[in-house]
Each structure stands twice: as C-alpha cells, then as structure tokens.
Amino acid sequence: MVLMAAALALAACADGQGALVNSTSSHFTPGVTTRAQAAAQLGPPSSIYQQADGSRIVTWARNGGLFNEAETRSLSILFGPDEKMIRFVSGAAPSP
C-alpha cells in the first residue's frame, strides 16, 4: 500500500513537470489564446507583471520535483490589454 502511494506520487511529479513546458505551450496561439485559457491549462500563475501600456507578462514556474529540486522550469507569456496572447517571453516556444 505504501509502495503504491509512493509510485503514484512519483508519477504525478514526472507528469506535471513535462506538462508545463512541452505539451501545453505548443497549443497556444498568439492573437487567439486568452489569459483565462492559459490559466485553465497551466493552473494559477506564479507572477503577473502589469505593463504601462496595459499588457501583462504572466509567468508559470514549477520546481524540478523530487529528483531535481534545483531545476525550475518556467513559461512567460505576454498578453495584451484585450487578454489575448501576444507572444512567448521566455520558456518554451511552440513546436513546429
């Protein structure tokens, strides 16, 4: 029973780490994806920086988990005043 719980916890750590950068960022489209849609896929952001022009840089960050705690993966996206994605600021770019 304890081993099963540990195995499930490890699977969850491995699953969540790759999901932040690899699978979701390739589904985001500038001018189409909204900040609410990004938050629905990535969860609550780690930080939001309001710009003078009304745009926002929204960042999601996750630590490396159980086996690589020192590594942090992040994804930052610039959203316009209309809440639609403008571009990736840092982190993963979409796959071709």
Contact map, one row per residue, 1 for C-alpha under 8 A:
111110000000000000000000000000000000000000000000000000000000000000000000000000000000000000000000
111111000000000000000000000000000000000000000000000000000000000000000000000000000000000000000000
111111100000000000000000000000000000000000000000000000000000000000000000000000000000000000000000
111111110000000000000000000000000000000000000000000000000000000000000000000000000000000000000000
111111111000000000000000000000000000000000000000000000000000000000000000000000000000000000000000
011111111100000000000000000000000000000000000000000000000000000000000000000000000000000000000000
001111111110000000000000000000000000000000000000000000000000000000000000000000000000000000000000
000111111111000000000000000000000000000000000000000000000000000000000000000000000000000000000000
000011111111100000000000000000000000000000000000000000000000000000000000000000000000000000000000
000001111111110000000000000000000000000000000000000000000000000001000000000000000000000000000000
000000111111111000000000000000000000000000000000000000000000000000000000000000000000000000000000
000000011111111100000000000000000000000000000000000000000000000000000000000000000000000000000000
000000001111111110000000000000000000000000000000000000000000000011000000000000000000000000000000
000000000111111111000000000000000000000000000000000000000000000010000000000000000000000000000000
000000000011111111100000000000000000000000000000000000000000000000000000000000000000000000000000
000000000001111111110000000000000000000000000000000000000000000000000000000000000000000000000000
000000000000111111111000000000000000000000000000000000000000011110000000100000000000000000000000
000000000000011111111110000000000000000000000000000000000000000000000000000000000000000000000000
000000000000001111111111000000000000000000000000000000000000000000000000000000000000000000000000
000000000000000111111111100000000000000001000000000000000001010000000000111000000000000000000000
000000000000000011111111100000000000000000000000000000000000000000000000111000000000000000110000
000000000000000001111111110000000000000000000000000000000000000000000000000000000000000000010000
000000000000000001111111111000000000000000000000000000000000000000000000000000000000000000000000
000000000000000000111111111100000000000011000000000000000000000000000000000000000000000000000000
000000000000000000011111111100000000000000000000000000000000000000000000000000000000000000011100
000000000000000000000111111100000000000000000000000000000000000000000000000000000000000000001110
000000000000000000000011111110000000000000000000000000000000000000000000000000000000000000000100
000000000000000000000001111111011000010000000000000000000000000000000000000000000000100000000100
000000000000000000000000001111111000000000000000000000000000000000000000000000000000100000000000
000000000000000000000000000111111000000000000000000000000000000000000000000000000001111000000000
000000000000000000000000000011111000000000000000000000000000000000000000000000000001110000000000
000000000000000000000000000111111100000000000000000000000000000000000000000000000001100000000000
000000000000000000000000000111111110110000000000000000000000000000000000000000000001100000000000
000000000000000000000000000000011111110000000000000000000000000000000000000000100011100000000000
000000000000000000000000000000001111111000000000000000000000000000000000000000100011100000000000
000000000000000000000000000000000111111100000000000000000000000000000000000000000010000000000000
000000000000000000000000000000001111111110000000000000000000000000000000000000000000000000000000
000000000000000000000000000100001111111111100000000000000000000000000000000000000000000000000000
000000000000000000000000000000000011111111111000000000000000000000000000000000000000000000000000
000000000000000000000000000000000001111111110000000000000000000000000000000000000000000000000000
000000000000000000000001000000000000111111100000000000000000000000000000000000000000000000000000
000000000000000000010001000000000000011111111000000000000001000000000000000000000000000000000000
000000000000000000000000000000000000011111111000000000000000000000000000000000000000000000000000
000000000000000000000000000000000000001101111100000000000001000000000000000000000000000000000000
000000000000000000000000000000000000001001111111000000000111100000000000000000000000000000000000
000000000000000000000000000000000000000000011111000000000111100000000000000000000000000000000000
000000000000000000000000000000000000000000001111100000000111000000000000000000000000000000000000
000000000000000000000000000000000000000000001111110000011110000000000000000000000000000000000000
000000000000000000000000000000000000000000000011111000011100000000000000000000000000000000000000
000000000000000000000000000000000000000000000001111101111000000000000000000000000000000000000000
000000000000000000000000000000000000000000000000111111111000000000000000000000000000000000000000
000000000000000000000000000000000000000000000000011111100000000000000000000000000000000000000000
000000000000000000000000000000000000000000000000001111100000000000000000000000001000000000000000
000000000000000000000000000000000000000000000000011111110000000000000000000000011000000000000000
000000000000000000000000000000000000000000000000011111111000000000000000000001111010000000000000
000000000000000000000000000000000000000000000001111001111100000000000000000001111000000000000000
000000000000000000000000000000000000000000000001111000111110000000000000000111100000000010000000
000000000000000000000000000000000000000000001111100000011111000000000000000111100000000000000000
000000000000000000000000000000000000000000001111000000001111100000000000011110000000000000000000
000000000000000000010000000000000000000001011110000000000111110000000000011100000000000000000000
000000000000000000000000000000000000000000001100000000000011111000000001111000000000000000000000
000000000000000010010000000000000000000000000000000000000001111100000001110000000000000000000000
000000000000000010000000000000000000000000000000000000000000111110011111100000000000000000000000
000000000000000010000000000000000000000000000000000000000000011111111111100000000000000000000000
000000000000110010000000000000000000000000000000000000000000001111111000000000000000000000000000
000000000100100000000000000000000000000000000000000000000000000111111000000000000000000000000000
000000000000000000000000000000000000000000000000000000000000000111111000000000000000000000000000
000000000000000000000000000000000000000000000000000000000000001111111110000000000000000000000000
000000000000000000000000000000000000000000000000000000000000001111111111000000000000000000000000
000000000000000000000000000000000000000000000000000000000000001100011111000000000000000000000000
000000000000000000000000000000000000000000000000000000000000001100011111100000000000000000000000
000000000000000000000000000000000000000000000000000000000000111100001111110000000000000000000000
000000000000000010011000000000000000000000000000000000000000111100000011111000000000000000100000
000000000000000000011000000000000000000000000000000000000011110000000001111100000000000001100000
000000000000000000011000000000000000000000000000000000000011100000000000111110000000000111110000
000000000000000000000000000000000000000000000000000000001111000000000000011111000000000111100000
000000000000000000000000000000000000000000000000000000001110000000000000001111100000111111000000
000000000000000000000000000000000000000000000000000000111100000000000000000111110000111110000000
000000000000000000000000000000000110000000000000000000111100000000000000000011111111111000000000
000000000000000000000000000000000000000000000000000001110000000000000000000001111111110000000000
000000000000000000000000000000000000000000000000000011110000000000000000000000111111000000000000
000000000000000000000000000000000000000000000000000000000000000000000000000000111111000000000000
000000000000000000000000000000000111000000000000000000100000000000000000000000111111100000000000
000000000000000000000000000001111110000000000000000000000000000000000000000000111111110000000000
000000000000000000000000000111111110000000000000000000000000000000000000000011110011111000000000
000000000000000000000000000001100000000000000000000000000000000000000000000011110001111100000000
000000000000000000000000000001000000000000000000000000000000000000000000000011100000111110000000
000000000000000000000000000000000000000000000000000000000000000000000000001111000000011111111000
000000000000000000000000000000000000000000000000000000001000000000000000001111000000001111100000
000000000000000000000000000000000000000000000000000000000000000000000000011110000000000111111000
000000000000000000001000000000000000000000000000000000000000000000000000111100000000000111111000
000000000000000000001100100000000000000000000000000000000000000000000000001000000000000101111100
000000000000000000000000110000000000000000000000000000000000000000000000000000000000000101111110
000000000000000000000000111100000000000000000000000000000000000000000000000000000000000000011111
000000000000000000000000010000000000000000000000000000000000000000000000000000000000000000001111
000000000000000000000000000000000000000000000000000000000000000000000000000000000000000000000111
